[in-house]
Amino acid sequence: MKATLEHNERIAQMTFASVYPHYIAKVEKKGRTKEELHQVIEWLTGFEKDNLRKLINEKTTFEHFFEKATLNPNAKQITGVICGYRIEEIDNDLTRNVRYLDKLVDELAKGKAMEKILRK
């Protein structure tokens, strides 16, 4: 499945603040914690809790969110299908980065061990 230009643009303009509460709800519903979610986000992006709060308050788009992020070099190890897309086949960098985050949140919610989620 190939992402369209419109799809990529929609993701770029979506705010992290609009998705973040869904991430929290998803992981907490499955017995994981907000702190574990923050650990996963920090591993992928380099953003600590205070940075996240600022980005949420500023209603930062995913485009700017990932422009400011320092992507973990091991992120390329994140593979598989998320939202109908095979992550390793996504050619748009921003869309792939957002799907990396989605995949990590899914793995956390599914009870995967933190060491495996963080590709240690």
N, C-alpha and C positions, 0 to 999 in steps of 0.2 A: 504494500500500500504506500503510495507516494503522497506526501503532504502537499497541498496546493499552496500557491502564493497567498491566497486569502486566509487559509488556515494558519500559516506562519505569521501573517500580520496580526491576526486575532490574538494569537498567543503573545506576540511582542507587546501588544497594547493592554493585555490583561494585567491587573495589579497583583502583586504578591499578597497584599492585604486582603484581597477578595478570596484568595484560595487558602491562605493560612488557617482560618478557622475550620475549614473542611479537613485539612491535614490533622489538626488537633482532634477533632471529633472522630475521625477514622481510627487513629491510633489508640485513643482513650477507650473507644467502644470495644476494642480488642484487648484491653488490659495493659496497654503500654502507656508510657508517661510523656508528658510535654517535655520533660528534661531529655528523654531519649530522642524525641523528635528534634530538639535543638542540637543534640550531639550529631545526629545524622546530617542536619542542614549545615552545621559548622564543618563537618568533615568534607562535604561536597564543595562548599562555597568559601569557607574561611570566615564567615560571619559569626561573631559571638552574639550572645543574647542581647546586649545593648545595641549592637549594630542592627540586629533584626528589628528590635523595637523601633528604632529610628526609621528604618526603611518602611515599616508598616505604617507609622504615623505620617510619613511623607507620601504614602500611597504610590510607592515606586512601581513602575511597570516592570514586567519580567525582562524587557529589553535592558533597562537601566540596572536592574537587580544583577543580571549576569555580566553586564559591563563592569560593574564594581567588584564582582566576585573574583576570588583567586581559585579557580577550579582545581580540585585535587587531581594530581597527575594520574592517579589510579582510577579516575572516573571512567576511563575507556574500558575498564573491566566490567562495567555494568552492561549487561546484555539481556536479551529477552524481549518479550512483547508487552507493551503497555498501551492501553487505549487503542488497540488495533494496529499499532505500529511496531515493527521490529526496530529497536533502538539503534542497533549498529548499522542500520540501513538508512537512517534519517540523514539527509544531506545538509539540512539547514542547522548551523551550529546552535543557535538559540533554541530552536524547537527540540533538538537533541538534549540540550542541557536541562530544559524544563522536564522532559521525559525521564532523564536521569533522576531528577528529584522525585517525580511521581513514582518511579520504580522503587527507590529507596523507601519512600513512605509506605508503599504496598508491602515491601518485604518486612518492614518494622511491624505493620499491622498484622501480618500473617504469622508473627512469632519467630521469625528467623533470628538466629543468634547475632548479637551486635558485632562480633568479630567477623562474621561472614558478610554482614551488610556493609561494613566499613572496609571490606576487601583487604583485610590484614594478612 
